[in-house]
Amino acid sequence: MIVLYAAIFIISCFLIIFSSRWVIDALYRITICLRWKEFVVAFFTVSVGAVLPELFIGVRAALKGIPEMALGSIIGQNIVLFTLSVSICTLILREIKVESRTVRAGTTFALISVILPLVLLLDGELSRFDGVILIIACFLYIYWMFSEKERFLKPVGELSTGQQTLLKDIATIIIGFLLVVISAEGIIFTAQSFSASLNVPIVLFGVFAVGLGVALPETFFAAMLAKKGQSWMILGGLMGAVALSSTLVLGIVSIIEPIKVVDLPAFPIIFLILGGLSLLFFVRTNNKITKREAYALLLIYLLFLFLELVM
């Protein structure tokens, strides 16, 4: 049975990767066709598109009475985005320049948004009131992102399209959403099955397996942007995904079903904060991320991976 569960989990992860990619690509084409500015395109196609799998998985997990899996998967995803995703993109580009003040400030907010639910969890629970606080933090983040007019001055290159292509992209988004829902069901089913079969707390399975699975679409898309030289979208999109998943998704999940955690070990939290602080230090000191710093972030992730396998 474990082999069957593993097969379902892997297929569900691949399905969520490709369906999320379809949604992100379609959103990107639609926003360009609507002549939205560069910043708005980056926010909606990278950050919002990347959060969709977490949102669907989190809501379904909450409705099934296992909201702690959503917490675990978001912790695992954020570790991947802070370390592995940034390091891969940096190694492709050789370095990522962080000249934008918005991106540097966004990295700071991403780290704050990661720490906020951890502080609220000090009493062992993310209550519905805590969920409201997280959603308010999300709206404050979005308000700040859209508060300065200078972020809406630079347009993205035009993309010619017709009504038929636009309808095709809308249909792609709808089909992509349906596939994300189906794959989310598969991931939740296998998470529950593995947790019961291996006697592993479901929050830990969320950290180690589900978190990596849901971070892959964002990592893959960011790597594609790096290959195209579109570095302006990479770090802002990754940090936006971290901030939205840690506030909006966790807030919605905890309002649906409060998250009670008593068996989460300290080392995932340590690596989450270590990865975020390291990235923030690199961004703030040099206004860029170099290959050497990328290797340092990669080492943090590999050490986390090693310890999770050992423990």
C-alpha positions as CSV (number, residue, x, y, z in Angstrom):
1,M,0.0,0.0,0.0
2,I,2.9,2.4,0.7
3,V,4.0,2.0,-2.9
4,L,0.5,2.9,-4.1
5,Y,0.4,5.9,-1.8
6,A,3.8,7.1,-3.0
7,A,2.6,6.7,-6.7
8,I,-0.5,8.8,-6.0
9,F,1.5,11.4,-4.2
10,I,4.0,11.8,-7.0
11,I,1.4,11.9,-9.7
12,S,-0.6,14.5,-7.7
13,C,2.6,16.6,-7.3
14,F,3.4,16.5,-11.0
15,L,-0.3,17.3,-11.8
16,I,-0.2,20.3,-9.5
17,I,3.1,21.5,-11.0
18,F,1.8,21.4,-14.6
19,S,-1.7,22.7,-13.9
20,S,-0.3,25.6,-11.8
21,R,2.1,26.4,-14.7
22,W,-0.8,26.5,-17.1
23,V,-2.7,28.9,-14.9
24,I,0.4,31.1,-14.4
25,D,1.2,31.2,-18.1
26,A,-2.5,32.0,-19.0
27,L,-2.6,34.8,-16.3
28,Y,0.7,36.2,-17.7
29,R,-0.7,36.4,-21.3
30,I,-4.0,37.9,-20.1
31,T,-2.4,40.6,-17.9
32,I,-0.1,41.6,-20.8
33,C,-3.1,41.8,-23.2
34,L,-4.8,44.1,-20.8
35,R,-1.7,46.3,-20.9
36,W,-1.2,46.1,-17.1
37,K,2.1,47.5,-15.8
38,E,5.2,45.4,-15.1
39,F,4.8,45.4,-11.3
40,V,1.1,44.3,-11.4
41,V,1.9,41.6,-13.9
42,A,4.7,40.2,-11.7
43,F,2.5,40.3,-8.6
44,F,-0.5,38.5,-10.2
45,T,1.3,36.0,-12.3
46,V,4.1,35.0,-10.0
47,S,2.9,35.6,-6.4
48,V,-0.8,34.9,-6.7
49,G,-0.4,32.1,-9.2
50,A,2.1,30.4,-6.9
51,V,-0.2,30.6,-3.8
52,L,-3.1,28.8,-5.5
53,P,-1.9,25.2,-4.8
54,E,-1.3,26.1,-1.1
55,L,-4.7,27.8,-0.9
56,F,-6.6,24.8,-2.3
57,I,-4.7,22.3,-0.2
58,G,-5.1,24.4,2.9
59,V,-8.8,24.9,2.5
60,R,-9.4,21.2,1.8
61,A,-7.2,20.2,4.7
62,A,-9.2,22.5,7.0
63,L,-12.5,21.2,5.8
64,K,-11.3,17.6,6.4
65,G,-10.3,18.6,10.0
66,I,-6.5,18.4,9.5
67,P,-5.5,22.1,9.2
68,E,-2.1,21.4,10.7
69,M,-1.1,19.8,7.4
70,A,-1.5,23.3,5.8
71,L,0.8,24.8,8.4
72,G,3.4,22.1,7.8
73,S,3.2,22.5,4.0
74,I,3.6,26.3,4.2
75,I,6.6,26.0,6.5
76,G,8.2,23.5,4.1
77,Q,7.3,25.6,1.0
78,N,8.8,28.7,2.5
79,I,12.1,26.9,3.4
80,V,12.3,25.9,-0.2
81,L,11.5,29.3,-1.6
82,F,14.0,31.1,0.7
83,T,16.9,28.8,-0.1
84,L,16.6,26.3,-3.0
85,S,14.5,28.4,-5.4
86,V,16.6,31.5,-4.9
87,S,19.8,29.6,-5.2
88,I,18.8,27.8,-8.5
89,C,17.7,31.1,-10.1
90,T,20.9,32.8,-9.0
91,L,23.1,30.1,-10.4
92,I,21.3,30.3,-13.7
93,L,21.7,34.1,-13.9
94,R,25.2,34.1,-12.1
95,E,23.8,36.8,-9.9
96,I,20.4,38.5,-9.1
97,K,20.6,42.2,-8.8
98,V,18.2,43.7,-6.3
99,E,18.1,47.3,-7.3
100,S,14.4,47.8,-6.6
101,R,13.6,49.3,-3.2
102,T,10.3,47.5,-3.4
103,V,11.9,44.1,-3.8
104,R,14.3,44.8,-0.9
105,A,11.4,45.9,1.4
106,G,9.3,43.0,0.2
107,T,12.0,40.6,1.3
108,T,11.8,42.1,4.8
109,F,8.1,41.9,4.9
110,A,8.3,38.2,3.7
111,L,10.4,37.4,6.7
112,I,8.1,39.3,9.1
113,S,5.1,37.5,7.6
114,V,6.8,34.1,8.3
115,I,7.6,35.1,11.9
116,L,4.1,36.5,12.7
117,P,2.2,33.1,12.6
118,L,5.1,31.5,14.7
119,V,4.6,34.2,17.3
120,L,0.8,33.6,17.3
121,L,1.5,29.9,17.7
122,L,3.4,30.4,21.0
123,D,0.2,29.4,22.9
124,G,0.0,26.2,20.8
125,E,-2.9,27.3,18.5
126,L,-3.7,29.5,15.6
127,S,-7.2,30.5,16.5
128,R,-9.9,32.2,14.4
129,F,-8.9,35.5,15.9
130,D,-5.3,34.8,15.0
131,G,-6.5,34.1,11.5
132,V,-8.2,37.5,11.3
133,I,-4.9,39.1,12.4
134,L,-3.0,37.3,9.6
135,I,-5.6,38.4,6.9
136,I,-5.3,42.0,8.1
137,A,-1.5,41.7,7.8
138,C,-2.0,40.4,4.2
139,F,-4.2,43.4,3.3
140,L,-1.6,45.8,4.8
141,Y,1.0,44.1,2.6
142,I,-1.1,44.4,-0.5
143,Y,-2.0,48.0,0.3
144,W,1.7,48.8,0.7
145,M,2.5,47.0,-2.5
146,F,0.0,49.1,-4.5
147,S,0.4,52.4,-2.6
148,E,3.2,54.0,-4.7
149,K,2.4,55.2,-8.2
150,E,6.0,54.7,-9.4
151,R,5.4,51.0,-9.3
152,F,2.9,51.3,-12.1
153,L,5.0,53.4,-14.6
154,K,6.9,50.7,-16.4
155,P,4.8,48.7,-19.0
156,V,5.5,45.1,-20.1
157,G,6.1,44.4,-23.8
158,E,2.9,44.1,-25.8
159,L,1.5,40.8,-26.8
160,S,-0.9,40.7,-29.8
161,T,-3.9,38.5,-29.3
162,G,-7.4,38.1,-30.4
163,Q,-10.7,37.3,-28.7
164,Q,-10.3,33.6,-29.5
165,T,-6.9,33.4,-27.8
166,L,-8.2,35.3,-24.8
167,L,-11.1,32.9,-24.4
168,K,-8.7,30.0,-24.7
169,D,-6.6,31.4,-21.9
170,I,-9.7,31.8,-19.7
171,A,-10.6,28.2,-20.4
172,T,-7.1,27.2,-19.6
173,I,-7.3,28.9,-16.2
174,I,-10.6,27.2,-15.4
175,I,-9.3,23.7,-16.4
176,G,-6.1,24.5,-14.4
177,F,-8.1,25.3,-11.3
178,L,-10.0,22.0,-11.6
179,L,-6.8,20.0,-12.0
180,V,-5.3,21.8,-9.0
181,V,-8.3,20.8,-6.9
182,I,-8.1,17.2,-8.0
183,S,-4.3,17.0,-7.3
184,A,-4.9,18.7,-3.9
185,E,-7.3,15.9,-3.0
186,G,-4.7,13.3,-4.0
187,I,-2.0,15.0,-1.9
188,I,-4.3,15.3,1.2
189,F,-5.4,11.6,0.8
190,T,-1.8,10.3,0.6
191,A,-0.7,12.6,3.5
192,Q,-3.3,11.1,5.7
193,S,-2.4,7.6,4.6
194,F,1.3,8.0,5.1
195,S,0.8,9.7,8.4
196,A,-1.3,6.8,9.6
197,S,0.9,4.0,8.1
198,L,4.2,5.4,9.2
199,N,3.0,6.9,12.5
200,V,4.4,10.3,11.5
201,P,2.5,13.5,12.6
202,I,0.7,14.9,9.6
203,V,2.2,18.4,10.3
204,L,5.7,16.8,9.8
205,F,4.7,15.1,6.5
206,G,3.4,18.5,5.4
207,V,6.8,20.1,6.1
208,F,8.9,17.4,4.5
209,A,6.9,16.2,1.5
210,V,3.9,18.5,0.7
211,G,5.9,21.7,1.2
212,L,8.4,20.6,-1.4
213,G,5.7,19.4,-3.8
214,V,3.8,22.7,-3.7
215,A,7.0,24.8,-4.0
216,L,8.0,23.1,-7.2
217,P,5.7,25.0,-9.5
218,E,7.0,28.4,-8.2
219,T,10.6,27.1,-8.4
220,F,10.1,25.8,-11.9
221,F,8.5,29.1,-13.1
222,A,11.2,31.2,-11.5
223,A,13.9,29.1,-13.2
224,M,12.2,29.7,-16.5
225,L,12.2,33.4,-15.9
226,A,15.9,33.2,-15.0
227,K,16.6,31.5,-18.3
228,K,14.7,34.3,-20.1
229,G,16.7,36.9,-18.2
230,Q,13.6,38.3,-16.5
231,S,15.3,38.8,-13.1
232,W,12.9,41.6,-12.2
233,M,10.1,39.1,-11.6
234,I,12.0,36.4,-9.7
235,L,12.8,37.6,-6.2
236,G,9.7,39.8,-5.9
237,G,7.5,36.9,-7.0
238,L,9.1,34.4,-4.7
239,M,8.9,36.8,-1.7
240,G,5.3,37.6,-2.6
241,A,4.4,33.9,-2.5
242,V,6.0,33.6,0.9
243,A,4.2,36.6,2.3
244,L,0.7,35.6,0.9
245,S,0.9,31.9,1.9
246,S,2.0,32.9,5.5
247,T,-0.7,35.4,6.0
248,L,-3.7,35.0,3.6
249,V,-3.6,31.2,3.3
250,L,-2.9,30.5,7.0
251,G,-5.5,33.1,7.9
252,I,-8.2,31.5,5.8
253,V,-7.3,28.0,7.1
254,S,-7.3,28.9,10.7
255,I,-10.7,30.8,10.4
256,I,-12.2,27.6,8.9
257,E,-10.6,25.3,11.5
258,P,-8.2,26.5,14.2
259,I,-4.7,25.0,13.9
260,K,-3.5,23.2,17.0
261,V,0.2,22.1,17.0
262,V,1.9,20.2,19.8
263,D,4.3,17.9,17.9
264,L,6.2,20.2,15.5
265,P,9.9,19.9,16.2
266,A,12.1,23.0,16.4
267,F,14.5,22.3,13.6
268,P,12.1,23.2,10.6
269,I,11.4,26.5,12.4
270,I,15.1,27.1,12.9
271,F,15.9,26.5,9.2
272,L,12.9,28.6,8.1
273,I,14.2,31.6,10.1
274,L,17.9,30.9,9.1
275,G,17.0,30.8,5.4
276,G,15.0,34.0,5.6
277,L,17.6,35.9,7.7
278,S,20.4,34.7,5.3
279,L,18.5,35.9,2.2
280,L,17.6,39.2,3.8
281,F,21.2,39.8,4.8
282,F,22.5,39.1,1.3
283,V,19.9,41.4,-0.2
284,R,20.4,44.2,2.2
285,T,24.2,44.2,2.2
286,N,25.1,43.9,-1.5
287,N,21.8,44.8,-3.2
288,K,22.4,41.5,-5.1
289,I,22.7,37.8,-4.6
290,T,26.0,36.3,-5.9
291,K,26.9,32.8,-6.8
292,R,28.8,32.3,-3.5
293,E,25.7,33.4,-1.6
294,A,23.6,31.1,-3.7
295,Y,25.8,28.2,-2.7
296,A,25.3,29.2,0.9
297,L,21.5,29.1,0.6
298,L,21.7,25.8,-1.2
299,L,23.9,24.4,1.6
300,I,21.2,25.5,4.1
301,Y,18.6,23.6,2.2
302,L,20.7,20.5,1.8
303,L,21.5,20.5,5.5
304,F,17.8,20.8,6.3
305,L,17.1,17.9,3.8
306,F,19.8,15.7,5.4
307,L,18.5,16.3,9.0
308,E,14.9,15.6,8.0
309,L,15.9,12.3,6.4
310,V,18.0,11.3,9.5
311,M,15.3,12.3,12.0
